Every structure is written in structure tokens, then in C-alpha cells.
Amino acid sequence: MGRVLVDMCATTWYRGHDYDAVSWRRSWETELGGPTMIHGIHAMDLLLWLMGYWQQISAMIATLDRQIDVEDISMALVQFENQAMVSMINSVLSPRDETYLCLDF
């Protein structure tokens, strides 16, 4: 299949405001993060297993729509040791409710 050059790693789910109403959800003390740590970590873990070590990362998190202590979206650009580049997104604001890895060789 060749060498991986470009990847996309996305966990774009939707969780309504009622999801956040549960007292232990969406706080640093109880969940240790938002969609990055709770939902997207599984796809990111698989990506790291496939790709190996990363060399450079630039990332941002934000709380755009929810009254919560943690982020409701995160995005990152990652370059791996083999020079492949990856875009990552984790969101609970997205109506698609999907998780995927897209590897371009």
C-alpha cells in the first residue's frame, strides 16, 4: 500500500445539553477532560499505534457551546517521525456522530 503520507483522525459526535446535566460529567475532577479524553482518545490511540511516534504537534481546545468546565471541541495538526501529517478533531457539537481514521498512502 505504500508509505502513509496524510491522515485524518476524527471523532465528531453530538451530545445534547441534557447529557451535560449529569452532575459528574464534563468536569476536570471527574472526567479528566472533554471529548478529547473521553471520546476521541480511542481513535487517537489507534492512530498512534499505526503511525508510531509524533515529532511535532500544534493544538487548540475550546468550549464553544456548553456550560461545562472542559472543552467541547479540540483540533490538532500532528507530524510524525516518518514526516506523515495528520489532522485531528474531537467534538461533541457535531451532528454526524461518527469516528474514523482516513489514511492516504
C-alpha distances in whole Angstrom, upper triangle without the diagonal:
4,7,8,11,13,14,17,19,22,25,27,30,34,37,40,43,44,41,43,46,46,47,45,42,41,42,41,44,42,39,38,36,35,32,30,31,32,29,26,26,24,21,21,22,18,17,18,17,14,14,17,20,21,23,25,26,28,29,32,34,37,39,39,41,42,45,43,43,39,37,36,32,30,28,26,23,22,20,18,19,16,17,15,17,18,21,22,25,27,30,33,34,32,33,29,29,25,23,19,16,14,10,9,6
4,7,9,12,14,17,19,22,25,28,31,35,38,41,44,45,42,43,47,46,48,45,42,41,42,41,43,42,39,38,36,35,32,30,31,32,30,27,26,25,22,21,22,19,17,18,17,14,13,16,18,19,21,22,24,26,28,31,33,36,38,39,41,42,45,43,43,39,36,35,32,30,27,25,22,20,18,16,16,12,14,12,15,17,20,22,25,28,31,34,35,32,34,30,30,27,24,20,17,14,11,9,6
4,6,9,11,15,17,21,24,26,30,33,36,39,42,44,41,41,45,45,46,43,40,38,40,38,41,40,36,35,33,33,30,27,29,30,28,24,24,23,20,19,20,17,14,15,15,12,10,13,15,16,17,19,20,23,25,28,30,33,36,37,39,40,43,41,40,36,34,33,30,27,24,21,19,16,14,12,12,9,10,9,12,14,17,19,23,25,29,32,33,31,33,30,29,26,23,19,16,14,10,8,5
4,6,8,11,13,17,20,23,26,30,32,36,38,40,37,38,41,41,42,40,37,35,36,35,38,37,33,32,30,29,26,24,25,27,25,21,21,20,17,16,17,14,11,13,13,10,8,11,13,13,15,17,17,20,21,24,26,30,32,33,35,36,39,37,36,33,30,29,26,23,20,18,15,13,12,10,12,9,9,6,9,10,13,16,19,22,25,28,29,27,29,26,26,22,19,16,12,10,6,6,4
4,7,11,13,17,20,22,26,29,32,36,38,40,37,38,41,41,43,40,37,35,36,35,38,37,34,32,30,29,26,23,26,27,25,21,22,21,18,17,18,17,13,14,16,13,10,13,14,13,14,15,16,18,20,23,25,28,31,31,34,35,38,36,36,32,29,29,25,22,19,16,13,12,10,10,11,9,7,4,6,9,12,15,18,21,24,28,29,27,29,26,26,23,20,17,13,11,8,6,5
4,7,10,13,17,19,23,26,29,32,34,37,34,34,38,38,40,37,34,32,33,32,35,35,31,30,27,26,23,21,23,25,22,19,19,19,16,15,17,15,12,14,16,13,11,14,15,13,15,15,15,16,17,20,22,25,28,28,30,32,35,33,33,29,26,25,22,19,16,14,11,10,9,10,13,11,9,6,5,6,8,11,15,18,21,24,25,23,25,22,23,20,17,14,11,8,6,5,7
4,7,10,13,16,19,23,25,29,31,33,30,31,35,35,36,34,30,29,30,29,32,31,28,26,24,23,20,17,20,21,19,15,16,16,12,11,14,12,9,11,13,11,10,13,14,13,15,15,14,15,16,18,20,23,25,25,27,29,32,30,30,26,23,22,19,16,14,12,10,9,10,10,14,12,11,8,6,4,6,9,12,15,18,21,22,20,22,19,19,16,13,10,7,5,5,6,9
4,6,10,12,16,19,22,25,27,30,27,27,31,31,33,31,27,26,27,27,30,29,25,24,22,20,17,15,18,19,16,12,14,14,10,10,13,12,9,12,14,13,12,15,16,14,17,16,14,15,14,16,17,20,22,22,24,25,29,27,27,23,20,19,16,14,11,10,10,10,12,13,16,16,14,11,9,5,5,6,8,11,14,17,18,16,18,16,16,13,10,8,6,5,7,9,12
4,7,10,13,17,19,23,25,27,24,24,28,28,30,27,24,22,24,24,27,26,22,21,18,17,13,12,14,15,12,9,10,10,7,7,10,10,7,10,13,12,12,14,15,14,17,16,14,15,14,15,16,18,20,21,22,23,26,24,24,21,18,17,14,12,10,10,10,10,13,14,17,17,16,13,11,7,6,5,7,9,12,15,16,15,17,14,14,11,8,6,5,7,9,12,15
4,6,9,13,16,19,21,23,21,21,25,25,27,25,22,20,22,22,25,24,20,20,17,15,11,10,13,13,10,7,10,10,7,9,12,12,10,13,16,15,15,18,19,17,20,19,16,16,14,15,14,16,18,18,19,20,23,22,22,19,16,14,11,10,9,10,12,13,16,17,21,21,20,16,14,10,8,6,5,6,8,11,13,11,13,11,10,8,5,5,7,9,12,15,18
4,6,10,12,16,18,20,17,18,22,22,24,22,18,17,20,20,23,21,17,18,15,12,8,9,11,11,7,5,9,9,7,9,12,12,12,15,17,17,18,20,21,19,22,21,18,18,15,15,14,15,16,17,17,18,21,19,20,16,14,12,10,10,10,12,15,16,19,20,23,24,23,20,17,14,11,8,6,5,6,8,11,9,11,9,8,6,4,7,9,12,15,18,21
4,7,10,13,16,18,16,17,20,21,23,22,18,17,20,21,24,22,18,19,16,12,9,10,13,12,9,8,12,13,11,13,16,16,16,18,21,21,21,23,24,22,25,23,20,19,16,16,14,15,15,14,15,16,19,18,19,16,13,11,9,10,11,14,16,18,21,23,26,27,25,22,20,16,13,10,7,6,5,6,7,5,8,6,6,5,6,9,12,14,17,20,23
4,7,10,13,15,12,14,17,18,20,19,16,15,18,20,22,20,17,18,15,12,9,11,13,12,9,9,13,13,13,15,17,18,18,21,23,23,24,26,27,25,28,26,23,22,19,18,16,16,15,15,14,14,17,16,18,16,14,10,10,12,14,17,20,21,25,26,29,30,29,26,23,19,17,14,10,8,6,5,6,5,6,6,4,6,8,11,14,17,20,23,27
4,6,10,11,10,11,15,16,19,18,15,14,18,20,22,20,17,19,16,12,10,13,15,13,11,12,16,17,16,18,21,21,22,24,26,27,27,29,30,28,31,29,26,24,21,19,17,16,14,13,12,12,15,15,17,16,14,10,11,14,16,19,22,24,28,29,33,33,32,29,26,23,20,17,13,11,7,4,5,5,5,7,6,9,11,15,18,20,24,27,30
4,7,8,6,8,11,12,15,15,11,11,15,18,20,18,15,17,15,11,10,14,15,12,11,13,16,17,18,20,22,23,24,26,28,28,29,31,31,30,32,31,27,26,22,20,17,16,13,13,11,10,13,12,15,14,13,10,12,15,18,21,24,26,30,31,35,36,35,32,29,25,22,19,15,12,9,5,7,8,9,11,9,12,14,18,21,23,27,30,33
4,5,5,7,9,12,15,15,12,12,16,19,21,19,17,20,17,14,13,17,18,16,15,17,20,21,22,23,26,27,27,29,31,32,33,35,35,33,36,34,30,28,25,22,19,17,14,13,10,9,12,12,16,15,14,11,14,17,20,24,27,29,33,34,38,39,38,35,32,28,25,22,18,15,12,8,8,10,10,13,12,15,18,21,24,27,30,33,36
4,5,5,7,10,12,14,11,11,14,18,19,18,17,19,17,14,14,18,19,16,16,19,22,23,24,25,27,29,30,31,33,34,35,36,36,35,37,35,31,29,25,22,19,16,13,13,9,7,9,10,14,14,14,11,15,18,21,25,28,31,34,36,40,41,40,37,34,30,27,24,20,17,14,10,10,13,13,16,15,19,21,24,27,30,33,36,39
4,5,5,8,11,13,11,12,15,19,20,17,17,20,18,15,16,19,20,17,17,20,23,24,25,26,28,30,31,33,34,36,37,38,38,36,39,37,33,32,28,25,22,20,16,16,13,11,11,12,15,16,16,14,17,21,24,28,31,33,37,38,42,43,42,39,36,33,30,26,23,19,16,12,13,15,15,18,16,20,22,25,29,31,35,38,41
4,6,6,10,11,8,9,13,16,17,15,13,16,15,12,12,16,16,13,14,17,19,20,22,23,25,26,27,29,31,32,33,34,34,33,36,34,31,29,26,23,20,18,15,16,13,11,12,11,14,14,14,12,15,19,22,25,29,30,34,35,38,40,39,36,33,30,27,23,20,17,14,10,12,14,14,17,14,17,19,23,26,29,32,35,38
4,5,8,9,6,6,10,13,14,13,12,14,13,11,12,15,15,13,14,17,19,21,22,23,25,27,28,29,31,33,33,34,34,33,35,33,29,28,24,22,18,16,13,14,11,8,8,7,10,11,12,11,14,17,21,24,28,29,33,34,38,39,38,36,33,30,27,23,20,16,14,11,12,15,16,19,17,19,20,24,27,30,33,36,39
4,6,9,7,9,11,15,16,14,14,17,16,14,16,19,19,16,18,21,22,24,26,27,28,30,32,33,34,36,37,38,37,36,38,36,33,31,28,25,21,19,16,17,14,10,10,9,12,14,15,14,18,21,25,28,32,33,37,38,41,43,42,40,37,33,31,27,24,20,18,14,15,18,19,22,20,23,24,28,30,33,36,39,43
4,6,6,9,11,14,14,11,12,15,15,14,16,19,18,15,17,20,21,23,25,26,27,29,31,32,33,35,36,37,37,36,38,36,33,32,28,26,22,21,18,19,17,13,12,11,13,14,16,16,19,22,25,28,32,33,37,38,41,43,42,40,37,34,31,27,24,21,19,15,17,20,21,23,20,23,24,27,30,33,36,40,43
4,6,8,9,12,11,9,11,14,14,14,17,19,18,16,18,21,22,24,26,27,28,30,32,32,34,36,37,37,37,36,38,36,33,32,28,26,22,21,18,20,18,14,12,11,12,14,16,16,20,22,26,29,33,34,37,38,41,43,43,41,38,35,32,29,26,22,20,17,19,22,24,26,23,26,26,30,32,35,38,41,44
4,7,7,10,9,6,8,11,12,12,14,17,15,13,16,19,19,21,24,24,25,27,29,29,31,33,34,34,33,33,35,34,30,30,26,24,21,20,17,20,19,15,14,11,11,12,15,16,19,21,24,27,30,31,35,35,38,40,40,38,36,32,30,26,24,20,19,17,19,22,23,25,22,24,24,28,30,33,36,39,42
4,6,9,9,7,6,10,9,9,11,14,12,10,13,16,17,18,21,21,22,25,26,27,28,31,31,32,31,30,33,31,28,27,23,21,18,17,14,17,15,12,11,9,9,10,12,12,15,17,21,24,27,28,32,33,36,38,37,35,33,29,27,23,20,17,15,13,16,18,20,22,19,21,21,24,26,30,32,36,39
4,7,9,8,6,8,7,6,9,11,11,9,12,14,15,18,20,20,21,24,25,25,27,29,30,30,29,28,30,28,25,24,20,18,14,13,11,14,13,10,9,6,6,6,8,9,12,14,18,21,24,26,29,30,33,35,35,33,30,27,24,21,18,14,13,11,14,17,19,21,18,20,20,23,25,28,31,34,37
4,5,6,6,7,7,8,11,13,12,11,14,16,17,19,22,21,22,25,26,26,28,31,31,31,29,28,30,28,25,24,20,18,15,14,12,15,15,12,10,7,5,6,9,11,14,16,19,22,25,26,30,31,34,36,35,34,31,28,26,22,20,17,16,15,17,20,23,24,22,23,23,26,27,31,33,36,39
4,6,6,4,5,8,12,12,10,11,15,16,16,19,21,20,21,24,25,24,26,29,29,28,27,26,27,26,23,22,19,17,14,14,13,17,17,15,13,10,7,6,10,13,15,15,19,20,24,24,28,29,31,34,33,32,30,27,25,21,20,17,17,16,19,22,25,26,23,24,23,26,27,30,32,35,38
4,6,6,8,11,15,15,13,13,17,19,18,20,23,22,22,26,27,26,28,31,31,30,29,28,30,29,26,25,22,21,18,18,17,20,20,17,16,12,10,10,14,16,18,19,22,24,27,28,31,31,34,36,36,35,33,30,28,25,23,20,20,19,22,25,27,28,26,27,26,28,30,33,35,38,40
4,6,8,10,13,14,12,11,15,17,16,19,22,21,21,24,26,25,27,30,30,30,29,28,31,29,27,26,23,22,19,19,17,21,20,17,16,12,11,11,14,16,18,19,22,24,28,28,31,31,34,36,36,35,33,30,28,24,22,19,19,18,21,23,25,26,24,25,24,27,28,32,34,37,40
4,5,7,10,11,8,7,11,13,13,15,18,17,18,21,22,22,24,26,27,27,26,25,28,27,24,23,20,19,16,16,15,19,18,16,15,12,10,9,11,13,15,16,19,21,24,25,28,28,31,33,33,31,29,26,24,21,19,15,15,15,18,20,22,23,20,21,20,23,24,28,30,33,36
4,7,10,10,7,8,12,13,12,15,17,16,17,20,21,20,22,25,25,25,24,23,25,24,21,21,18,17,14,15,15,18,19,17,16,12,10,8,11,13,15,14,17,19,22,22,25,26,28,31,31,29,27,24,23,19,18,15,16,16,19,21,24,24,22,22,21,23,24,27,29,32,35
4,7,7,5,7,10,11,11,14,16,15,16,19,20,19,22,24,24,24,23,22,23,22,19,18,15,14,11,12,11,15,16,14,14,10,8,6,7,9,11,11,14,16,19,20,23,24,27,29,29,27,25,22,20,16,15,12,12,12,15,18,21,21,19,20,18,21,22,25,27,30,32
4,5,6,6,8,9,10,13,15,14,16,19,19,20,22,24,24,24,24,22,24,23,19,18,15,13,10,10,9,12,13,11,12,9,9,5,5,6,8,9,12,15,18,20,23,24,28,29,29,27,24,21,18,15,12,9,9,9,12,14,17,18,16,16,16,18,20,23,25,28,31
4,6,5,5,6,8,11,12,12,14,16,16,18,20,21,22,23,22,21,23,22,18,18,14,13,10,11,11,13,13,12,14,12,12,9,7,6,7,8,11,13,17,18,22,23,26,27,27,24,22,18,16,12,9,6,6,6,10,11,14,15,12,13,12,15,16,19,22,25,28
4,6,6,5,6,9,10,9,11,14,14,14,17,19,19,19,19,17,20,18,15,14,11,11,9,11,12,14,16,15,17,14,13,10,8,8,8,7,9,11,14,15,18,19,22,24,23,21,19,15,14,10,8,6,8,9,13,14,17,17,15,14,12,14,15,18,20,23,26
4,6,6,5,9,11,10,11,14,15,15,17,19,19,19,19,18,21,20,17,17,14,14,12,14,14,17,18,17,18,15,13,10,10,11,11,10,13,14,17,17,20,21,23,25,25,23,21,18,17,13,12,9,11,12,15,17,19,19,17,16,14,16,17,20,22,25,28
4,6,6,8,11,11,12,15,16,17,18,20,21,22,22,21,24,23,20,20,17,17,14,15,15,17,18,16,17,14,14,11,11,11,12,12,15,16,19,20,23,23,26,28,28,26,24,20,19,15,13,10,11,10,14,15,18,18,14,15,13,16,17,21,23,26,29
4,6,7,8,10,11,13,14,16,17,19,20,21,21,21,24,23,20,20,17,17,14,16,16,17,17,16,18,16,16,13,12,11,11,11,14,15,18,19,22,22,26,27,26,24,22,18,16,13,11,8,9,9,12,13,15,14,11,11,9,12,14,18,20,24,26
4,5,6,6,9,10,11,12,14,16,16,18,18,17,20,19,16,17,14,14,13,15,16,17,18,18,20,18,18,14,12,11,10,10,11,12,15,15,18,19,22,23,23,20,18,14,13,9,8,6,8,10,13,13,15,14,12,11,8,10,11,15,17,20,23
4,6,5,6,9,10,10,12,14,15,16,16,15,19,18,16,17,15,16,14,17,18,20,21,20,22,19,18,15,14,14,13,12,13,13,15,15,18,17,20,22,22,20,18,15,14,11,11,9,12,13,17,17,19,18,15,14,11,12,12,16,18,21,23
4,5,5,6,9,10,11,13,14,15,16,17,20,20,18,20,18,19,18,20,21,23,24,23,25,22,22,18,17,17,16,15,15,15,17,17,19,18,21,22,23,20,19,16,15,12,13,11,13,15,18,18,19,18,15,13,9,10,11,15,16,20,22
4,5,5,6,9,10,11,12,14,15,15,19,19,17,18,16,18,17,20,21,22,23,23,26,23,23,20,18,17,15,14,14,14,15,14,17,16,19,20,20,17,16,13,12,10,10,10,13,15,17,16,18,16,14,11,7,7,7,11,13,16,19
4,5,5,6,9,10,10,11,12,12,15,15,13,15,14,15,16,18,20,22,23,23,26,23,22,19,17,17,15,12,12,11,12,11,14,13,16,17,17,15,14,11,11,8,10,10,13,16,18,18,20,18,16,14,10,10,9,12,13,16,18
4,5,5,6,9,10,10,11,12,16,17,15,17,16,18,18,21,23,25,26,26,28,25,24,20,19,19,18,16,15,14,15,14,15,14,16,17,18,16,16,13,14,12,13,13,16,18,22,21,23,21,19,16,13,12,11,14,15,18,20
4,5,5,6,9,10,12,13,17,18,17,19,19,21,21,24,25,27,28,28,30,28,27,23,22,21,20,18,17,16,16,14,16,14,16,17,18,15,15,13,14,13,14,14,18,20,23,21,23,21,18,15,12,10,9,12,12,16,17
4,5,5,6,8,10,11,14,15,14,17,16,19,20,23,25,26,28,28,30,28,27,23,21,21,19,16,15,13,13,11,12,11,13,14,14,12,12,9,11,10,13,14,17,20,22,21,23,21,19,16,12,10,7,10,9,13,14
4,5,5,5,7,8,12,13,13,16,16,19,20,23,25,27,29,29,31,28,27,24,22,22,20,17,16,14,13,11,11,9,11,12,14,12,12,11,13,12,15,15,19,22,24,24,26,24,22,19,15,14,11,13,12,15,16
4,6,6,9,11,14,17,17,20,20,23,23,27,29,30,32,32,34,31,30,26,25,25,23,20,19,17,17,14,14,12,13,14,16,14,15,14,16,15,18,18,22,24,27,26,28,25,23,20,16,15,12,14,13,16,17
4,6,10,11,15,17,17,20,20,23,24,28,30,31,33,33,35,33,32,28,26,26,24,21,20,18,17,14,14,11,12,12,14,12,13,12,15,15,18,19,22,25,27,26,28,25,23,20,16,14,11,12,10,13,13
4,7,8,11,13,14,17,18,21,23,26,29,30,33,33,35,33,32,28,26,26,23,20,18,16,14,11,10,7,9,8,10,8,10,10,13,14,17,19,22,25,27,26,28,26,25,21,18,15,12,12,10,12,12
4,7,10,13,14,17,19,22,24,27,30,32,34,34,36,33,32,28,26,27,24,21,20,17,15,12,11,7,8,8,11,10,12,12,15,16,19,20,24,27,29,28,31,29,27,24,20,18,15,16,14,16,16
4,7,10,11,15,17,20,22,26,28,30,33,33,35,32,30,27,25,26,24,20,18,15,14,10,9,6,6,9,10,11,12,12,15,15,19,20,24,27,29,29,32,30,28,25,22,20,17,18,16,18,18
4,6,8,11,13,17,19,23,26,28,30,31,33,30,28,25,23,24,21,18,16,12,11,7,6,4,6,9,9,9,9,10,12,13,16,18,22,25,27,27,30,28,27,24,21,19,16,17,16,17,18
4,7,11,13,17,20,24,27,29,32,32,34,32,30,26,24,26,23,19,17,13,11,8,6,5,5,9,8,10,10,11,14,15,18,20,24,27,29,29,32,31,30,27,24,22,19,20,18,19,19
4,7,10,14,17,21,24,26,29,30,32,29,27,24,22,23,20,17,14,10,8,6,5,7,8,11,10,11,10,11,12,13,16,19,22,25,27,27,30,29,28,26,23,22,19,20,18,19,20
4,6,10,13,17,20,22,25,26,28,26,24,20,18,20,17,13,10,7,6,4,6,9,11,14,12,12,10,9,10,10,13,15,18,22,23,23,27,26,25,24,21,20,18,18,18,19,21
4,7,11,14,18,19,23,24,25,24,22,19,16,18,15,11,9,6,5,7,9,12,15,17,15,14,11,11,10,10,12,14,17,21,21,22,25,25,25,23,21,20,19,19,20,21,23
4,7,10,14,16,19,20,22,20,18,15,12,14,11,7,6,4,6,8,12,14,18,20,18,17,13,12,10,9,10,11,14,17,18,19,23,22,22,21,19,19,18,19,20,22,24
4,7,11,12,16,17,18,17,16,13,10,11,9,6,6,6,9,12,15,18,21,23,21,20,17,14,12,11,10,11,12,15,16,17,21,21,21,21,19,20,20,21,22,24,27
4,7,9,12,13,15,13,12,9,6,8,6,4,7,9,12,15,18,21,24,26,24,23,19,17,14,12,10,9,10,12,13,15,19,20,19,19,18,20,20,22,24,26,29
4,6,9,10,12,11,10,8,5,6,6,6,9,12,15,18,22,24,28,29,27,26,22,20,17,14,12,11,10,12,11,14,18,19,19,20,20,21,22,24,26,28,31
4,6,6,8,8,8,7,5,5,7,9,12,15,19,21,25,27,31,33,31,29,26,23,19,17,14,12,10,10,10,13,17,19,18,20,20,23,24,26,28,31,34
4,6,9,10,11,10,8,7,7,10,13,16,20,23,26,29,32,34,32,30,26,23,20,17,14,13,10,10,9,12,15,17,18,20,20,23,24,26,29,31,34
4,7,9,12,11,9,7,9,13,16,19,23,26,29,32,35,37,35,32,29,26,22,20,16,14,11,10,8,11,14,17,17,19,21,23,26,27,30,32,36
4,5,9,9,9,7,10,14,17,20,24,27,30,32,36,38,36,34,30,27,24,21,17,15,12,10,9,13,15,18,17,20,21,24,26,29,32,34,38
4,7,9,10,10,13,16,20,23,26,29,33,35,38,40,38,36,33,30,27,24,20,18,15,13,13,17,19,22,21,23,24,27,29,32,35,37,41
4,6,8,8,12,14,18,21,25,27,30,32,35,37,36,34,31,28,25,22,19,16,14,12,13,17,19,21,20,22,23,26,28,30,33,36,39
4,7,9,12,14,18,20,24,26,29,31,34,36,35,33,30,27,25,22,19,16,15,14,15,19,22,24,22,24,24,26,28,31,33,36,39
4,7,9,10,14,17,20,22,26,27,30,32,31,30,27,24,21,18,15,13,12,12,13,17,20,21,20,21,20,23,24,27,29,32,35
4,5,7,11,14,17,19,23,25,28,30,29,27,24,21,18,15,12,10,9,9,11,14,17,19,17,18,18,20,22,24,26,29,32
4,7,11,14,18,20,24,26,29,31,29,27,24,20,17,14,11,8,6,6,7,10,13,15,14,15,16,18,20,22,25,28,31
4,7,10,14,17,20,22,26,27,26,23,20,17,14,11,7,6,4,7,7,9,13,14,14,14,14,16,17,19,22,24,28
4,7,11,13,17,19,22,24,22,20,17,14,11,8,6,5,7,10,11,12,16,16,16,15,14,16,16,18,20,22,25
4,7,10,14,16,20,21,19,17,14,11,7,5,4,7,9,12,13,13,17,17,17,16,14,15,15,16,18,19,22
4,6,10,13,16,18,16,14,11,8,6,5,7,9,12,16,17,17,20,19,19,18,16,15,14,15,16,18,20
4,7,10,14,15,12,11,7,6,5,6,9,12,15,19,20,19,23,21,22,20,17,16,14,14,15,16,18
4,6,10,11,9,8,6,5,6,8,11,14,17,21,22,22,25,23,23,21,18,16,14,14,14,15,16
4,7,8,6,6,5,6,9,11,15,18,21,25,26,25,28,26,26,24,21,18,15,15,14,14,15
4,5,5,5,6,8,11,13,17,19,23,26,28,27,30,28,27,24,21,19,15,15,13,14,14
4,5,7,10,12,15,17,20,23,26,30,32,31,34,32,31,28,24,22,19,18,16,16,16
4,6,9,12,15,17,21,24,27,31,32,31,34,31,31,28,24,21,18,17,14,14,12
4,6,10,13,16,20,23,26,30,31,30,32,30,30,27,24,21,18,16,14,13,12
4,7,10,13,17,20,23,27,28,26,29,27,26,23,20,17,14,13,10,10,10
4,7,10,14,17,20,24,25,23,26,24,24,21,19,16,13,12,10,10,11
4,6,10,13,17,20,21,20,23,20,20,18,15,13,10,9,9,10,12
4,7,10,13,17,18,17,19,18,18,16,13,12,10,10,11,12,15
4,7,10,14,15,14,17,16,15,13,11,10,9,11,12,14,17
4,7,10,11,11,14,13,13,11,10,10,11,12,15,17,20
4,7,9,9,13,12,11,10,9,11,12,15,17,20,23
4,5,6,10,10,9,10,10,13,15,17,20,23,26
4,6,8,10,8,10,11,15,17,20,23,26,29
4,7,9,9,12,13,16,19,21,24,26,30
4,6,7,9,11,14,17,18,22,24,27
4,6,9,12,15,18,19,23,25,29
4,6,9,11,15,16,20,22,26
4,7,10,14,16,20,22,26
4,7,10,12,16,19,22
4,7,10,13,17,20
4,6,10,13,16
4,6,10,13
4,7,10
4,6
4
